[in-house]
């Protein structure tokens, strides 16, 4: 039995919950908490991905505000600009590398310039669990399995 290599489109959460750059930082924080999510792509009015706001960004802003004043500004002021992204056909191996080597905690998934979803650590862990369950009756090294899966996708 040959298993197809999962791609971003197979493991992403879609549609991704997105925020506008003009959303107030207080509303963004409340929204992420209420939705139990740790970050969101930031999409401009023209549909372009302009950044990523994370709970880490919000924690930094709100911790500072706790000692000074209520946090001010909008998402655009506090977001991470030019976030790492993946295309819908990026395979699980490249996605894993980005999470490990680049320290990503979430990756917007792009298709023809539009953000169509997001991959979180949880999405990746679930996909890796599915991969780990893949069994072939022939024992193989990790490298052989990787090569075999790459050839069949």
TIVO-2410 file (N, C-alpha, C; in nm, 3 decimals):
# residues 153
REC num residu      c1      c2      c3 atome chaine
REC   1      X   0.085  -0.118   0.000     N      A
REC   1      X   0.000   0.000   0.000    CA      A
REC   1      X   0.089   0.124   0.000     C      A
REC   2      X   0.066   0.213  -0.093     N      A
REC   2      X   0.141   0.337  -0.104    CA      A
REC   2      X   0.052   0.450  -0.054     C      A
REC   3      X   0.109   0.536   0.030     N      A
REC   3      X   0.036   0.650   0.083    CA      A
REC   3      X   0.085   0.776   0.015     C      A
REC   4      X  -0.008   0.862  -0.022     N      A
REC   4      X   0.025   0.990  -0.083    CA      A
REC   4      X   0.083   1.083   0.023     C      A
REC   5      X   0.187   1.157  -0.012     N      A
REC   5      X   0.247   1.255   0.079    CA      A
REC   5      X   0.148   1.368   0.099     C      A
REC   6      X   0.121   1.402   0.225     N      A
REC   6      X   0.031   1.513   0.253    CA      A
REC   6      X   0.096   1.645   0.212     C      A
REC   7      X   0.014   1.732   0.165     N      A
REC   7      X   0.054   1.866   0.124    CA      A
REC   7      X  -0.016   1.966   0.216     C      A
REC   8      X   0.023   2.091   0.204     N      A
REC   8      X  -0.036   2.196   0.288    CA      A
REC   8      X  -0.189   2.194   0.279     C      A
REC   9      X  -0.241   2.179   0.159     N      A
REC   9      X  -0.385   2.180   0.139    CA      A
REC   9      X  -0.455   2.067   0.215     C      A
REC  10      X  -0.383   1.957   0.241     N      A
REC  10      X  -0.441   1.843   0.311    CA      A
REC  10      X  -0.446   1.862   0.462     C      A
REC  11      X  -0.361   1.947   0.516     N      A
REC  11      X  -0.350   1.958   0.661    CA      A
REC  11      X  -0.390   2.093   0.718     C      A
REC  12      X  -0.414   2.190   0.631     N      A
REC  12      X  -0.441   2.326   0.680    CA      A
REC  12      X  -0.581   2.339   0.740     C      A
REC  13      X  -0.595   2.440   0.825     N      A
REC  13      X  -0.726   2.483   0.871    CA      A
REC  13      X  -0.774   2.585   0.769     C      A
REC  14      X  -0.894   2.564   0.718     N      A
REC  14      X  -0.945   2.658   0.617    CA      A
REC  14      X  -1.093   2.678   0.636     C      A
REC  15      X  -1.144   2.792   0.609     N      A
REC  15      X  -1.063   2.910   0.583    CA      A
REC  15      X  -0.993   2.956   0.710     C      A
REC  16      X  -0.885   3.025   0.695     N      A
REC  16      X  -0.815   3.080   0.811    CA      A
REC  16      X  -0.894   3.199   0.864     C      A
REC  17      X  -0.900   3.211   0.996     N      A
REC  17      X  -0.958   3.332   1.054    CA      A
REC  17      X  -0.854   3.441   1.034     C      A
REC  18      X  -0.893   3.552   0.975     N      A
REC  18      X  -0.801   3.661   0.945    CA      A
REC  18      X  -0.846   3.790   1.011     C      A
REC  19      X  -0.752   3.879   1.031     N      A
REC  19      X  -0.779   4.011   1.087    CA      A
REC  19      X  -0.738   4.118   0.985     C      A
REC  20      X  -0.796   4.233   1.002     N      A
REC  20      X  -0.762   4.349   0.920    CA      A
REC  20      X  -0.650   4.426   0.989     C      A
REC  21      X  -0.563   4.491   0.913     N      A
REC  21      X  -0.457   4.573   0.975    CA      A
REC  21      X  -0.514   4.685   1.062     C      A
REC  22      X  -0.635   4.729   1.033     N      A
REC  22      X  -0.693   4.840   1.108    CA      A
REC  22      X  -0.768   4.797   1.235     C      A
REC  23      X  -0.777   4.667   1.259     N      A
REC  23      X  -0.843   4.618   1.381    CA      A
REC  23      X  -0.766   4.667   1.502     C      A
REC  24      X  -0.837   4.716   1.602     N      A
REC  24      X  -0.768   4.762   1.722    CA      A
REC  24      X  -0.700   4.644   1.791     C      A
REC  25      X  -0.589   4.673   1.855     N      A
REC  25      X  -0.512   4.568   1.921    CA      A
REC  25      X  -0.593   4.504   2.034     C      A
REC  26      X  -0.678   4.582   2.101     N      A
REC  26      X  -0.763   4.527   2.207    CA      A
REC  26      X  -0.866   4.429   2.151     C      A
REC  27      X  -0.927   4.465   2.040     N      A
REC  27      X  -1.025   4.376   1.975    CA      A
REC  27      X  -0.955   4.250   1.926     C      A
REC  28      X  -0.837   4.264   1.868     N      A
REC  28      X  -0.762   4.148   1.819    CA      A
REC  28      X  -0.733   4.052   1.934     C      A
REC  29      X  -0.686   4.104   2.046     N      A
REC  29      X  -0.655   4.019   2.161    CA      A
REC  29      X  -0.779   3.946   2.210     C      A
REC  30      X  -0.888   4.019   2.225     N      A
REC  30      X  -1.013   3.958   2.272    CA      A
REC  30      X  -1.061   3.850   2.175     C      A
REC  31      X  -1.052   3.879   2.046     N      A
REC  31      X  -1.097   3.785   1.944    CA      A
REC  31      X  -1.016   3.656   1.946     C      A
REC  32      X  -0.884   3.667   1.955     N      A
REC  32      X  -0.801   3.547   1.957    CA      A
REC  32      X  -0.830   3.465   2.082     C      A
REC  33      X  -0.844   3.531   2.196     N      A
REC  33      X  -0.876   3.460   2.320    CA      A
REC  33      X  -1.011   3.391   2.308     C      A
REC  34      X  -1.112   3.465   2.263     N      A
REC  34      X  -1.247   3.409   2.252    CA      A
REC  34      X  -1.253   3.291   2.156     C      A
REC  35      X  -1.173   3.294   2.050     N      A
REC  35      X  -1.173   3.187   1.950    CA      A
REC  35      X  -1.076   3.073   1.984     C      A
REC  36      X  -1.001   3.090   2.091     N      A
REC  36      X  -0.901   2.989   2.133    CA      A
REC  36      X  -0.799   2.962   2.023     C      A
REC  37      X  -0.752   3.070   1.958     N      A
REC  37      X  -0.648   3.055   1.857    CA      A
REC  37      X  -0.529   3.140   1.898     C      A
REC  38      X  -0.414   3.105   1.845     N      A
REC  38      X  -0.289   3.167   1.888    CA      A
REC  38      X  -0.233   3.268   1.790     C      A
REC  39      X  -0.299   3.287   1.679     N      A
REC  39      X  -0.252   3.384   1.582    CA      A
REC  39      X  -0.342   3.386   1.461     C      A
REC  40      X  -0.326   3.490   1.381     N      A
REC  40      X  -0.410   3.504   1.262    CA      A
REC  40      X  -0.335   3.581   1.154     C      A
REC  41      X  -0.356   3.541   1.029     N      A
REC  41      X  -0.304   3.621   0.919    CA      A
REC  41      X  -0.371   3.758   0.919     C      A
REC  42      X  -0.298   3.858   0.871     N      A
REC  42      X  -0.352   3.993   0.860    CA      A
REC  42      X  -0.364   4.022   0.710     C      A
REC  43      X  -0.488   4.052   0.670     N      A
REC  43      X  -0.519   4.067   0.528    CA      A
REC  43      X  -0.565   4.210   0.500     C      A
REC  44      X  -0.504   4.275   0.403     N      A
REC  44      X  -0.542   4.411   0.361    CA      A
REC  44      X  -0.675   4.408   0.286     C      A
REC  45      X  -0.731   4.524   0.267     N      A
REC  45      X  -0.859   4.535   0.196    CA      A
REC  45      X  -0.854   4.476   0.056     C      A
REC  46      X  -0.738   4.479  -0.007     N      A
REC  46      X  -0.725   4.424  -0.143    CA      A
REC  46      X  -0.702   4.273  -0.143     C      A
REC  47      X  -0.705   4.211  -0.024     N      A
REC  47      X  -0.689   4.066  -0.013    CA      A
REC  47      X  -0.547   4.020   0.005     C      A
REC  48      X  -0.450   4.109   0.004     N      A
REC  48      X  -0.309   4.072   0.016    CA      A
REC  48      X  -0.274   4.040   0.162     C      A
REC  49      X  -0.193   3.939   0.180     N      A
REC  49      X  -0.140   3.907   0.313    CA      A
REC  49      X  -0.034   4.011   0.346     C      A
REC  50      X  -0.053   4.084   0.456     N      A
REC  50      X   0.042   4.189   0.492    CA      A
REC  50      X   0.116   4.159   0.622     C      A
REC  51      X   0.073   4.054   0.693     N      A
REC  51      X   0.141   4.022   0.817    CA      A
REC  51      X   0.074   3.908   0.890     C      A
REC  52      X   0.120   3.888   1.012     N      A
REC  52      X   0.069   3.783   1.099    CA      A
REC  52      X   0.070   3.840   1.241     C      A
REC  53      X  -0.040   3.827   1.312     N      A
REC  53      X  -0.044   3.871   1.451    CA      A
REC  53      X  -0.054   3.744   1.536     C      A
REC  54      X   0.028   3.737   1.639     N      A
REC  54      X   0.030   3.617   1.722    CA      A
REC  54      X   0.003   3.653   1.867     C      A
REC  55      X  -0.025   3.549   1.946     N      A
REC  55      X  -0.043   3.572   2.088    CA      A
REC  55      X   0.087   3.624   2.150     C      A
REC  56      X   0.201   3.590   2.092     N      A
REC  56      X   0.328   3.643   2.140    CA      A
REC  56      X   0.335   3.795   2.122     C      A
REC  57      X   0.291   3.842   2.003     N      A
REC  57      X   0.285   3.986   1.978    CA      A
REC  57      X   0.192   4.054   2.077     C      A
REC  58      X   0.076   3.994   2.096     N      A
REC  58      X  -0.024   4.053   2.185    CA      A
REC  58      X   0.022   4.050   2.331     C      A
REC  59      X   0.090   3.945   2.370     N      A
REC  59      X   0.143   3.937   2.507    CA      A
REC  59      X   0.243   4.048   2.532     C      A
REC  60      X   0.330   4.072   2.436     N      A
REC  60      X   0.429   4.179   2.448    CA      A
REC  60      X   0.361   4.314   2.466     C      A
REC  61      X   0.260   4.341   2.385     N      A
REC  61      X   0.188   4.468   2.389    CA      A
REC  61      X   0.111   4.481   2.520     C      A
REC  62      X   0.040   4.377   2.559     N      A
REC  62      X  -0.044   4.387   2.678    CA      A
REC  62      X   0.039   4.387   2.806     C      A
REC  63      X   0.153   4.317   2.807     N      A
REC  63      X   0.239   4.321   2.926    CA      A
REC  63      X   0.296   4.461   2.945     C      A
REC  64      X   0.335   4.524   2.837     N      A
REC  64      X   0.385   4.661   2.845    CA      A
REC  64      X   0.274   4.755   2.892     C      A
REC  65      X   0.156   4.734   2.840     N      A
REC  65      X   0.042   4.820   2.877    CA      A
REC  65      X   0.004   4.803   3.023     C      A
REC  66      X   0.026   4.687   3.079     N      A
REC  66      X  -0.010   4.664   3.218    CA      A
REC  66      X   0.067   4.756   3.312     C      A
REC  67      X   0.184   4.797   3.269     N      A
REC  67      X   0.267   4.884   3.352    CA      A
REC  67      X   0.256   5.031   3.314     C      A
REC  68      X   0.197   5.058   3.200     N      A
REC  68      X   0.194   5.196   3.151    CA      A
REC  68      X   0.051   5.245   3.131     C      A
REC  69      X  -0.015   5.196   3.030     N      A
REC  69      X  -0.152   5.236   2.998    CA      A
REC  69      X  -0.213   5.128   2.910     C      A
REC  70      X  -0.338   5.144   2.878     N      A
REC  70      X  -0.402   5.047   2.789    CA      A
REC  70      X  -0.328   5.044   2.656     C      A
REC  71      X  -0.314   4.926   2.597     N      A
REC  71      X  -0.244   4.920   2.469    CA      A
REC  71      X  -0.316   5.003   2.364     C      A
REC  72      X  -0.237   5.068   2.286     N      A
REC  72      X  -0.293   5.153   2.182    CA      A
REC  72      X  -0.252   5.100   2.047     C      A
REC  73      X  -0.321   5.146   1.948     N      A
REC  73      X  -0.282   5.112   1.812    CA      A
REC  73      X  -0.367   5.003   1.753     C      A
REC  74      X  -0.327   4.967   1.635     N      A
REC  74      X  -0.400   4.866   1.561    CA      A
REC  74      X  -0.309   4.747   1.534     C      A
REC  75      X  -0.366   4.647   1.471     N      A
REC  75      X  -0.292   4.525   1.440    CA      A
REC  75      X  -0.168   4.557   1.356     C      A
REC  76      X  -0.181   4.648   1.260     N      A
REC  76      X  -0.069   4.681   1.172    CA      A
REC  76      X   0.052   4.731   1.250     C      A
REC  77      X   0.029   4.797   1.362     N      A
REC  77      X   0.138   4.851   1.443    CA      A
REC  77      X   0.218   4.740   1.511     C      A
REC  78      X   0.153   4.630   1.542     N      A
REC  78      X   0.216   4.527   1.625    CA      A
REC  78      X   0.239   4.392   1.557     C      A
REC  79      X   0.192   4.377   1.434     N      A
REC  79      X   0.203   4.248   1.365    CA      A
REC  79      X   0.345   4.222   1.317     C      A
REC  80      X   0.371   4.098   1.286     N      A
REC  80      X   0.495   4.058   1.219    CA      A
REC  80      X   0.472   4.075   1.070     C      A
REC  81      X   0.557   4.154   1.008     N      A
REC  81      X   0.543   4.178   0.864    CA      A
REC  81      X   0.620   4.071   0.786     C      A
REC  82      X   0.576   4.047   0.664     N      A
REC  82      X   0.640   3.949   0.575    CA      A
REC  82      X   0.659   3.813   0.642     C      A
REC  83      X   0.551   3.752   0.689     N      A
REC  83      X   0.565   3.622   0.755    CA      A
REC  83      X   0.603   3.512   0.656     C      A
REC  84      X   0.660   3.406   0.710     N      A
REC  84      X   0.684   3.288   0.628    CA      A
REC  84      X   0.550   3.235   0.582     C      A
REC  85      X   0.543   3.188   0.460     N      A
REC  85      X   0.421   3.128   0.406    CA      A
REC  85      X   0.457   3.001   0.331     C      A
REC  86      X   0.355   2.922   0.301     N      A
REC  86      X   0.373   2.805   0.214    CA      A
REC  86      X   0.263   2.808   0.109     C      A
REC  87      X   0.291   2.745  -0.003     N      A
REC  87      X   0.191   2.730  -0.108    CA      A
REC  87      X   0.110   2.603  -0.080     C      A
REC  88      X  -0.007   2.591  -0.142     N      A
REC  88      X  -0.097   2.479  -0.113    CA      A
REC  88      X  -0.034   2.343  -0.143     C      A
REC  89      X   0.062   2.337  -0.233     N      A
REC  89      X   0.121   2.208  -0.271    CA      A
REC  89      X   0.252   2.178  -0.198     C      A
REC  90      X   0.291   2.260  -0.101     N      A
REC  90      X   0.413   2.235  -0.024    CA      A
REC  90      X   0.393   2.106   0.055     C      A
REC  91      X   0.494   2.017   0.050     N      A
REC  91      X   0.477   1.887   0.116    CA      A
REC  91      X   0.510   1.892   0.265     C      A
REC  92      X   0.470   1.788   0.336     N      A
REC  92      X   0.485   1.779   0.481    CA      A
REC  92      X   0.631   1.790   0.524     C      A
REC  93      X   0.722   1.744   0.440     N      A
REC  93      X   0.864   1.747   0.476    CA      A
REC  93      X   0.917   1.890   0.478     C      A
REC  94      X   0.879   1.969   0.379     N      A
REC  94      X   0.921   2.109   0.375    CA      A
REC  94      X   0.854   2.189   0.486     C      A
REC  95      X   0.729   2.161   0.512     N      A
REC  95      X   0.657   2.229   0.620    CA      A
REC  95      X   0.722   2.198   0.754     C      A
REC  96      X   0.757   2.074   0.776     N      A
REC  96      X   0.825   2.035   0.900    CA      A
REC  96      X   0.958   2.108   0.913     C      A
REC  97      X   1.032   2.117   0.803     N      A
REC  97      X   1.160   2.188   0.805    CA      A
REC  97      X   1.141   2.335   0.844     C      A
REC  98      X   1.040   2.400   0.789     N      A
REC  98      X   1.015   2.540   0.822    CA      A
REC  98      X   0.981   2.558   0.971     C      A
REC  99      X   0.902   2.468   1.023     N      A
REC  99      X   0.868   2.476   1.165    CA      A
REC  99      X   0.993   2.456   1.251     C      A
REC 100      X   1.077   2.362   1.213     N      A
REC 100      X   1.196   2.333   1.293    CA      A
REC 100      X   1.307   2.435   1.272     C      A
REC 101      X   1.343   2.459   1.148     N      A
REC 101      X   1.460   2.543   1.120    CA      A
REC 101      X   1.433   2.693   1.132     C      A
REC 102      X   1.314   2.734   1.101     N      A
REC 102      X   1.281   2.877   1.100    CA      A
REC 102      X   1.205   2.919   1.225     C      A
REC 103      X   1.173   2.824   1.312     N      A
REC 103      X   1.102   2.858   1.435    CA      A
REC 103      X   0.959   2.902   1.414     C      A
REC 104      X   0.899   2.861   1.304     N      A
REC 104      X   0.760   2.898   1.276    CA      A
REC 104      X   0.667   2.833   1.377     C      A
REC 105      X   0.561   2.903   1.410     N      A
REC 105      X   0.458   2.844   1.496    CA      A
REC 105      X   0.326   2.834   1.421     C      A
REC 106      X   0.318   2.903   1.309     N      A
REC 106      X   0.202   2.895   1.220    CA      A
REC 106      X   0.246   2.946   1.083     C      A
REC 107      X   0.187   2.889   0.979     N      A
REC 107      X   0.223   2.927   0.843    CA      A
REC 107      X   0.097   2.953   0.761     C      A
REC 108      X   0.077   3.076   0.714     N      A
REC 108      X  -0.033   3.100   0.622    CA      A
REC 108      X  -0.011   3.018   0.494     C      A
REC 109      X  -0.119   2.964   0.440     N      A
REC 109      X  -0.114   2.885   0.318    CA      A
REC 109      X  -0.170   2.970   0.204     C      A
REC 110      X  -0.089   2.983   0.099     N      A
REC 110      X  -0.122   3.073  -0.011    CA      A
REC 110      X  -0.156   2.993  -0.138     C      A
REC 111      X  -0.248   3.050  -0.214     N      A
REC 111      X  -0.283   2.995  -0.345    CA      A
REC 111      X  -0.307   3.112  -0.439     C      A
REC 112      X  -0.220   3.126  -0.537     N      A
REC 112      X  -0.229   3.235  -0.634    CA      A
REC 112      X  -0.236   3.371  -0.565     C      A
REC 113      X  -0.154   3.390  -0.462     N      A
REC 113      X  -0.144   3.517  -0.393    CA      A
REC 113      X  -0.248   3.541  -0.286     C      A
REC 114      X  -0.342   3.450  -0.268     N      A
REC 114      X  -0.446   3.466  -0.167    CA      A
REC 114      X  -0.422   3.370  -0.051     C      A
REC 115      X  -0.447   3.417   0.070     N      A
REC 115      X  -0.436   3.332   0.189    CA      A
REC 115      X  -0.562   3.245   0.196     C      A
REC 116      X  -0.544   3.114   0.183     N      A
REC 116      X  -0.658   3.022   0.180    CA      A
REC 116      X  -0.669   2.937   0.306     C      A
REC 117      X  -0.568   2.944   0.392     N      A
REC 117      X  -0.571   2.865   0.514    CA      A
REC 117      X  -0.449   2.894   0.599     C      A
REC 118      X  -0.437   2.816   0.706     N      A
REC 118      X  -0.322   2.830   0.796    CA      A
REC 118      X  -0.286   2.693   0.850     C      A
REC 119      X  -0.156   2.671   0.864     N      A
REC 119      X  -0.108   2.548   0.927    CA      A
REC 119      X  -0.048   2.587   1.061     C      A
REC 120      X  -0.098   2.525   1.166     N      A
REC 120      X  -0.047   2.549   1.300    CA      A
REC 120      X   0.038   2.429   1.343     C      A
REC 121      X   0.104   2.442   1.457     N      A
REC 121      X   0.179   2.328   1.510    CA      A
REC 121      X   0.088   2.208   1.527     C      A
REC 122      X  -0.033   2.232   1.574     N      A
REC 122      X  -0.128   2.122   1.595    CA      A
REC 122      X  -0.161   2.054   1.463     C      A
REC 123      X  -0.187   2.132   1.357     N      A
REC 123      X  -0.214   2.072   1.225    CA      A
REC 123      X  -0.099   1.984   1.181     C      A
REC 124      X   0.025   2.033   1.201     N      A
REC 124      X   0.142   1.956   1.160    CA      A
REC 124      X   0.156   1.830   1.244     C      A
REC 125      X   0.136   1.841   1.374     N      A
REC 125      X   0.145   1.722   1.460    CA      A
REC 125      X   0.043   1.616   1.419     C      A
REC 126      X  -0.078   1.659   1.387     N      A
REC 126      X  -0.180   1.564   1.343    CA      A
REC 126      X  -0.138   1.496   1.213     C      A
REC 127      X  -0.083   1.573   1.120     N      A
REC 127      X  -0.037   1.515   0.993    CA      A
REC 127      X   0.080   1.419   1.014     C      A
REC 128      X   0.171   1.455   1.105     N      A
REC 128      X   0.283   1.365   1.134    CA      A
REC 128      X   0.236   1.237   1.201     C      A
REC 129      X   0.131   1.246   1.282     N      A
REC 129      X   0.074   1.126   1.342    CA      A
REC 129      X   0.016   1.034   1.234     C      A
REC 130      X  -0.052   1.094   1.137     N      A
REC 130      X  -0.105   1.012   1.026    CA      A
REC 130      X   0.009   0.946   0.949     C      A
REC 131      X   0.116   1.020   0.929     N      A
REC 131      X   0.232   0.965   0.858    CA      A
REC 131      X   0.295   0.851   0.937     C      A
REC 132      X   0.303   0.868   1.069     N      A
REC 132      X   0.363   0.765   1.155    CA      A
REC 132      X   0.281   0.636   1.152     C      A
REC 133      X   0.151   0.647   1.128     N      A
REC 133      X   0.064   0.528   1.123    CA      A
REC 133      X   0.078   0.454   0.991     C      A
REC 134      X   0.139   0.521   0.892     N      A
REC 134      X   0.159   0.458   0.762    CA      A
REC 134      X   0.247   0.336   0.781     C      A
REC 135      X   0.200   0.223   0.733     N      A
REC 135      X   0.276   0.101   0.749    CA      A
REC 135      X   0.292   0.032   0.614     C      A
REC 136      X   0.408  -0.021   0.597     N      A
REC 136      X   0.437  -0.102   0.481    CA      A
REC 136      X   0.492  -0.232   0.539     C      A
REC 137      X   0.462  -0.342   0.482     N      A
REC 137      X   0.506  -0.470   0.539    CA      A
REC 137      X   0.657  -0.489   0.533     C      A
REC 138      X   0.725  -0.407   0.456     N      A
REC 138      X   0.869  -0.417   0.445    CA      A
REC 138      X   0.935  -0.314   0.536     C      A
REC 139      X   1.022  -0.356   0.629     N      A
REC 139      X   1.090  -0.257   0.713    CA      A
REC 139      X   1.176  -0.166   0.627     C      A
REC 140      X   1.173  -0.038   0.656     N      A
REC 140      X   1.250   0.058   0.579    CA      A
REC 140      X   1.311   0.160   0.673     C      A
REC 141      X   1.422   0.214   0.631     N      A
REC 141      X   1.480   0.323   0.708    CA      A
REC 141      X   1.395   0.449   0.684     C      A
REC 142      X   1.411   0.548   0.766     N      A
REC 142      X   1.337   0.673   0.750    CA      A
REC 142      X   1.368   0.735   0.613     C      A
REC 143      X   1.494   0.726   0.572     N      A
REC 143      X   1.531   0.782   0.442    CA      A
REC 143      X   1.462   0.709   0.328     C      A
REC 144      X   1.456   0.576   0.334     N      A
REC 144      X   1.387   0.498   0.230    CA      A
REC 144      X   1.239   0.532   0.225     C      A
REC 145      X   1.178   0.545   0.343     N      A
REC 145      X   1.036   0.580   0.349    CA      A
REC 145      X   1.014   0.718   0.287     C      A
REC 146      X   1.099   0.812   0.323     N      A
REC 146      X   1.091   0.948   0.268    CA      A
REC 146      X   1.101   0.944   0.116     C      A
REC 147      X   1.199   0.872   0.063     N      A
REC 147      X   1.219   0.864  -0.081    CA      A
REC 147      X   1.100   0.797  -0.149     C      A
REC 148      X   1.048   0.692  -0.087     N      A
REC 148      X   0.934   0.621  -0.143    CA      A
REC 148      X   0.811   0.711  -0.147     C      A
REC 149      X   0.787   0.781  -0.041     N      A
REC 149      X   0.671   0.870  -0.035    CA      A
REC 149      X   0.686   0.984  -0.136     C      A
REC 150      X   0.805   1.037  -0.151     N      A
REC 150      X   0.829   1.146  -0.247    CA      A
REC 150      X   0.800   1.100  -0.390     C      A
REC 151      X   0.838   0.975  -0.422     N      A
REC 151      X   0.819   0.924  -0.557    CA      A
REC 151      X   0.672   0.902  -0.589     C      A
REC 152      X   0.589   0.877  -0.488     N      A
REC 152      X   0.449   0.842  -0.513    CA      A
REC 152      X   0.355   0.960  -0.505     C      A
REC 153      X   0.407   1.077  -0.475     N      A
REC 153      X   0.315   1.192  -0.462    CA      A
REC 153      X   0.306   1.270  -0.590     C      A
***
